[in-house]
Amino acid sequence: MRKYIRKHLKDEKRILKLMYRKGIFELLKININSVSWEYLLRGRKGRRGKGRSKYGIRQYIPELHTFWTDYWGEGDSCSVIENFKNHLHWEGCGEVDEVGFPTSKYPTKEYLFKYLKSLPTIKNDSKFNIVLRRGEE
């Protein structure tokens, strides 16, 4: 596993653990039993040679996704952290420009760490550690 993937996974697990302890999963109405790890393909385009694929380097980055179905049975999945970032960006905005977009910047990982540490702790149990353990694949 490459170094940037290990760092991404470590930051992802740290944010998820803070979100669980601070009660963000209940705020976003995310069921812990409906989350699973998904691996997204990140690669850069290389030269197209004879018999080569269009991606020169293929790396899979793990993210925790939640899955839900609507009334008609159609399903969709979304990253838990991206869902929380969108919630902070759109619901927490105070000032809006004339078009209707928030004037604040989109939250980064460093901002999420600082924001989640400032919130009071609601849960102190270790039930979420089962979700953080990924299956050896």
ABEGO torsion letter per residue (X at the ends): XBAAAAAAAAAAAAAAAAAAAAGAAAAAGBBAAABBBBBBBBBBBBBBBBGBBABABBBBBBBBBBBBBBAAGBBBBBBAAAAAAAAAAAAABABBBAAGBBABBBBBAAAAAAAAAABBBABABAAAAAAABBBBX
